Amino acid sequence: MGRRVADRARLVAEALDASLTLVHVLEPMSEAMIDPGLASLMREHQKAEAEKLASWCAERSSASVSLEVPKGTPSWELASRAKTADLVVVGSSTLDAFTAGPVARRVATMSNTDTLIVRRQPRVPYRRVVAAVDFSEASRTAVDRSLEMFPEADLTALYSLPSRFDPVMSEAGLFQEEVDASRGTRLEAAGDRMAEFSQQWNGTVRTMIADGPPTEAIDEVVRRRNADLVVVANRGATATRMVLLGTVAEGLVSQAPCDVLVAKAASAFRRP
């Protein structure tokens, strides 16, 4: 996973003409009751492996590559360094690539800059990107960031019409035919909103309306289009400005079948 993350970060850095800093955090071992001498040996091994990875990456990259090996908690150290970075790139999990681990989730939540979570083995720059939108100003960030970072990619702005209100309509006394008719009307309205929402990108962005719960609908579109990346703003229309990670962003971080970029939208939240 470490090489997978480094290789994707290399491709992104080269495309953006940016420098790349690889960070491997040495976690405390005292809670595992490991002998200090053995802990020191293990840390030296980890540092040597990190240096090998940095050399491997530098040999293949036109970007400037450096290495940092701090001690501490991985999520905290990465979020701290994000304050002076344009992008943080992390792996989904060392145990299961398609399940986001605690470090990836915490970094996406804590970081004050964009976070790219790598699941797949990178081979080429991102070619097919899906940006999840809900017509809010925050969700415009997902499309804008996609165009800025991956201008050569085929970009689709995707809106999914939520279905969570349909059972309430039935419980309120509407017949199923009326619920279905209401949903058809709302899908048409969503199409109109999408046309208005996407005007500013002047035809450079494909648009799509999906029917169903956002996370599941996005998952289906990603698989059908064989997308390389999903981009989502950290919060959407239903989140307050104090929310650090919205429901859809959290669901995609955990479940999306491809890499996920969490784009940070402006927020009123201030960290102490």
C-alpha positions in Angstrom: 0.0 0.0 0.0 2.9 2.4 0.8 4.3 2.0 -2.7 0.8 2.4 -4.2 0.3 5.7 -2.4 3.7 7.0 -3.3 3.3 6.1 -6.9 -0.1 7.8 -7.2 1.3 10.9 -5.3 4.2 10.9 -7.8 1.8 11.0 -10.8 -0.3 13.8 -9.2 2.8 15.8 -8.3 4.2 15.6 -11.8 0.9 16.7 -13.4 0.7 19.7 -11.1 4.4 20.5 -11.2 4.5 20.2 -7.4 7.1 18.9 -5.0 6.4 15.6 -3.2 7.1 14.9 0.5 6.8 11.2 1.6 5.9 10.8 5.3 6.3 7.6 7.2 5.2 7.9 10.9 6.8 5.8 13.5 4.1 4.9 16.0 4.8 4.5 19.7 5.3 0.8 20.7 5.1 1.1 24.5 1.4 0.1 24.6 2.4 -3.2 22.9 4.9 -4.0 25.7 7.7 -4.3 23.2 11.2 -4.4 24.6 13.0 -1.0 24.0 15.9 -2.7 22.2 13.6 -4.6 19.9 11.5 -1.4 19.3 14.7 0.4 18.3 15.5 -2.3 15.9 12.0 -2.2 14.4 12.2 1.6 14.0 15.5 1.3 12.2 14.0 -1.2 9.8 11.0 0.9 9.1 13.2 4.0 8.4 15.4 2.0 6.1 12.3 0.7 4.2 10.9 4.3 3.9 14.3 5.4 2.5 14.1 2.6 -0.1 10.6 3.7 -1.1 11.7 7.3 -1.4 14.6 6.4 -3.6 12.4 4.2 -5.7 9.9 7.0 -6.1 12.6 9.7 -6.8 14.2 7.5 -9.6 10.9 7.4 -11.4 9.7 11.0 -10.8 10.4 14.3 -12.5 9.1 16.0 -9.3 11.3 16.8 -6.3 10.9 14.0 -3.7 11.9 14.3 -0.1 11.3 12.0 3.0 10.2 12.7 6.6 10.1 10.0 9.3 8.6 11.6 12.4 7.4 9.8 15.5 3.8 10.1 16.7 0.3 9.2 15.7 -0.1 8.9 11.9 -3.4 10.7 11.5 -2.2 13.6 13.7 1.2 14.0 12.0 -0.4 13.9 8.5 -3.1 16.4 9.5 -0.5 18.7 11.0 1.6 18.7 7.8 -1.5 19.3 5.8 -1.6 22.9 7.1 1.3 23.7 4.7 0.4 21.3 1.8 -2.0 21.6 -1.1 -2.9 17.9 -1.0 -2.5 14.9 1.4 -2.4 11.4 -0.2 -3.1 8.4 2.0 -3.8 4.7 1.5 -7.3 3.3 2.3 -6.0 0.5 4.5 -3.0 -1.8 4.8 -5.4 -4.7 5.6 -8.1 -4.3 2.9 -7.6 -1.8 0.1 -11.4 -1.4 -0.4 -12.1 -0.6 3.2 -11.0 2.8 4.5 -9.0 2.3 7.7 -9.1 4.6 10.7 -6.1 6.7 9.6 -7.6 7.5 6.2 -10.9 8.4 7.8 -9.3 10.6 10.5 -7.1 12.4 8.0 -10.0 13.1 5.7 -11.9 14.5 8.7 -9.0 16.4 10.4 -7.1 17.8 7.5 -7.7 21.4 6.4 -6.7 20.6 2.8 -7.9 18.2 0.2 -7.3 14.5 0.9 -6.8 11.8 -1.7 -7.5 8.3 -0.6 -5.8 5.7 -2.8 -7.3 2.2 -3.2 -6.3 1.0 -6.7 -2.8 0.3 -8.0 -2.0 3.4 -10.2 -0.8 2.9 -13.7 -1.7 6.1 -15.5 -3.0 9.5 -14.5 -6.7 9.6 -13.7 -8.7 9.3 -16.9 -12.4 9.0 -15.8 -13.5 11.1 -12.9 -16.9 11.4 -11.2 -17.7 14.5 -9.2 -20.6 14.0 -6.7 -22.8 17.1 -6.5 -26.0 18.2 -4.7 -26.3 21.7 -6.3 -25.0 23.4 -3.2 -22.2 25.9 -3.4 -20.0 23.5 -1.4 -20.4 20.8 -4.0 -19.2 23.1 -6.7 -15.8 22.6 -5.0 -15.8 19.0 -6.2 -16.2 20.0 -9.9 -13.8 22.9 -9.7 -11.1 20.8 -8.0 -11.5 18.1 -10.6 -11.0 20.5 -13.4 -8.0 22.1 -11.7 -6.2 18.9 -10.8 -7.2 16.6 -13.7 -7.9 18.8 -16.7 -7.3 16.0 -19.2 -9.8 13.6 -17.5 -13.3 12.8 -18.7 -15.3 14.4 -15.9 -18.9 13.6 -15.0 -20.9 15.7 -12.5 -23.3 13.3 -10.9 -26.4 14.1 -8.9 -28.4 11.4 -7.1 -32.0 12.0 -6.1 -32.5 10.8 -2.5 -35.2 8.2 -1.9 -35.4 8.5 1.9 -38.5 10.7 1.7 -40.6 8.2 -0.4 -41.6 6.0 2.6 -42.8 9.2 4.4 -45.1 10.0 1.5 -46.6 6.5 1.7 -47.0 6.8 5.4 -48.7 10.2 4.9 -51.4 8.5 2.8 -50.2 8.8 -0.8 -50.9 5.9 -3.1 -47.8 4.2 -4.7 -48.8 5.7 -8.1 -48.7 9.2 -6.6 -45.3 8.5 -5.0 -44.0 7.3 -8.3 -45.4 10.4 -10.2 -43.9 12.7 -7.6 -40.5 11.0 -8.1 -40.7 11.4 -11.8 -41.5 15.1 -11.4 -38.6 15.5 -9.0 -36.2 13.8 -11.5 -37.3 16.2 -14.2 -36.7 19.1 -11.8 -33.3 17.7 -10.9 -32.4 17.7 -14.6 -33.3 21.4 -14.9 -31.3 22.2 -11.8 -28.3 20.3 -13.2 -28.5 22.2 -16.5 -28.4 25.5 -14.5 -25.7 24.3 -12.1 -23.3 23.2 -14.9 -23.7 26.3 -17.1 -20.5 27.9 -15.7 -18.3 25.0 -17.0 -19.5 25.7 -20.6 -20.0 22.1 -21.8 -16.6 20.8 -20.5 -18.4 18.6 -17.9 -20.7 15.7 -18.6 -23.8 15.6 -16.4 -25.8 12.7 -15.1 -28.9 12.3 -12.8 -29.1 9.1 -10.9 -32.1 7.7 -9.0 -31.5 6.3 -5.5 -29.5 6.8 -2.3 -26.4 8.8 -3.1 -23.6 6.4 -1.9 -25.2 3.4 -3.7 -26.0 5.3 -6.8 -22.5 6.8 -7.1 -21.0 3.3 -6.5 -23.1 1.9 -9.4 -22.1 4.7 -11.8 -18.4 4.4 -10.9 -18.5 0.6 -11.7 -20.5 1.1 -14.9 -18.2 3.8 -16.2 -15.1 2.2 -14.8 -14.2 5.5 -13.2 -10.7 6.0 -11.7 -11.7 8.6 -9.1 -14.6 10.0 -7.2 -14.4 13.6 -6.1 -16.7 14.9 -3.3 -16.8 18.0 -1.2 -16.3 17.4 2.5 -19.8 18.7 3.2 -23.0 19.2 1.1 -26.4 20.9 1.1 -27.7 19.2 4.2 -24.6 19.8 6.4 -24.1 22.9 8.5 -20.9 25.0 8.1 -19.6 23.4 11.3 -19.6 19.9 9.8 -16.1 18.5 9.0 -17.2 15.5 6.9 -20.7 15.1 5.5 -22.7 11.9 5.2 -22.1 11.4 1.5 -18.4 12.1 1.8 -18.1 9.7 4.7 -20.0 7.0 2.9 -17.8 7.3 -0.2 -14.6 7.3 1.9 -15.7 4.1 3.4 -17.3 2.3 0.4 -16.4 3.7 -3.0 -14.8 1.1 -5.2 -12.1 3.5 -6.5 -9.9 6.3 -5.3 -11.6 9.1 -3.5 -10.7 12.8 -3.3 -12.3 14.8 -0.5 -12.2 18.4 -1.6 -12.4 20.9 1.3 -15.1 23.5 0.9 -14.9 26.8 2.9 -16.0 26.3 6.5 -16.8 28.5 9.5 -15.3 25.8 11.8 -12.2 26.9 13.6 -9.9 24.4 15.2 -8.4 25.4 18.6 
